[in-house]
Amino acid sequence: MHDTAIYIGRFQPVHNGHRVLLQRALASARQVIVVLGSAWQARSPKNPFTWQEREAMLRAVLPEADQARVQLLPVRDYYNQAVWVQAVHRAVAPFTAGGARIGLVGHFKDATSSYLSAFPGWESDARATPGPYRRQRHPRRLPGRDAGQRAPGAGRAGR
């Protein structure tokens, strides 16, 4: 068991795979620190939620008994991995004691998961398996269409 588990993500939006990994983090450590990436990005199709909204979504999936064990920390994007890694270390430092056993929880889903290898002092349990994190495809919808109506070409193979 670790003293602290670190779980880093954008959580845009929070989904079932995030919930599963959060439960894994809670099972592996007394304390969990969730680092909310892209914290001060302007709203966009890629970042539709503020970090405060994502924090509320994550809190909503946490059992009441675990609320006090979880810290949620916003961290901005730097577009320079070394600078970003230092920012994550600075953000979590006040919540971790020197010599603490720190675990990194995550899932290697694609090239965007490379950050999981950037914390060599933390024990990683990140796995490269299809498992809980794999997103399901959703049919594309056009504005003004009913939820059951697909956009032309939605659901075709080869997208």
N, C-alpha and C positions, 0 to 999 in steps of 0.2 A: 504494500500500500504506500502511496505517496503522501507527503504532507500537503501538497498543493497540486491540483491538476489545472493546466492552462488549456483553454479551448478558444481558438482564434477563428473568426469568421466575419462575413459581411451580413449574413442573415437577412437577405433581401428577397423574399420575406422568410420568416421562420417557417420551417416545414417539418414533417415527421422525421426526416433524417437528422435534422438538427436536434430534435427532442431525444432521439435514440442516443446520439453522441453525448448529449448533456447528461443523460442517465448513466452512460458509461463513465463519464468524468466523475460524477457523484459517487459511483461505486468504487472508484479507484483512489479517492483521496478524501481527507477530512474537510478540505476547503477547495472550492473551484473558483477560478478567475476566468470569466468570459471576456475576451478582448473583442470589442465591436469595431471592426475595420471600417474604413471609408467614413469616419465619424462626422466630418464637417463638409461632406460633398453636397453640392447643390442638388435639389431634386431633379431627377432625370428618369428616363425609362430604365436605365441600368441601376439607379439608386432612388427608387420611389419613396423610401421611408427615411426619416431622420433617425439618428442614433437613439433618441429618446423613445421614438415609436417602436424601434426594434427591441430596446430594453424592456418596454412594457409587454411586447409579444413574448419575449423569453420568460419574463416573470410569470406570465399567464400560464405557461406550460409547466412551471415548477410546482411540485407539491408544497403546501404550506410548511411542512416540517423541514424542507430543505432550503427555504428562502434565505435564512441567516447564513447558510454555508456558501452562498454564491455572491461574488462581487462582479459587477459588470462595469468594464472600463472602456470608454471611448478612446480610440487612437486614430489619428488622421493618416491619410496616405501621403507618402513622400516620393514615390516613384523612383526610389533609390533604396534597394533592399538593405544595404548596410545601415543606412540612416534609420530606416523603418524598424529594423531589428533592435537597434539601440533604443528607439522610442518605446517599443514593447517592453524591453528590459526595464527601462525607467518607470514605466507605468505600473508594472507588477511588483517592483522592488519594495515599496512600502507595505505590501501585504505578504511578503515572504521573508522568513528569517534566514540569516546566513547559514549555510550548510543544510538547508531544507532539501528534501527529496522532491523534485519537481517533475511531473509527468506532463507530456504534451499529447492531447487527445485530438485526433483528426482523421481524415479520410483522403487518401490519394485518389482523386477522381480524374484529374487531367493536369496539364501544364500549369494551371493556376494554383495548384497545390504545392508547388516547389518550395514555398516558404516553410513547409513543415520540416525541411532539412536544414533550416537556417539557425536552429537552436541546439547545437551539439551538447550543451551541458544539461539539457532536459531529456529525460527518457521518453522516447516517442512510442506510442502504441498505434500510430497511424497505419492503416492497412490499405492495401491496393486491391480491395475486393469489390465486387458489385454490390452489395449489401444495402444497408439502410439509407445511404446517402444518395443513391441513384434517383434522379428526378424522373417523374413520369411525364410523358409528352402530353401537352394540352392542345386541343384544337385551336388554331388561330381564329380569332373572332374579329369582326369588323364593327366599328362603332354603329350603334343603332340596330344591330341584329340581336335576336333573342339568343339566350345562352346556349340553346340547343342547336342553333344554326351555325354551320361552319363556314368559314371564308372559302372562296373558290381555291381549290388545290390543297386545302388542309387535309392532313391525314395520308397524303400520297407518299409512297416510298421514295427514297432518294433525296429528301430534303436536306 
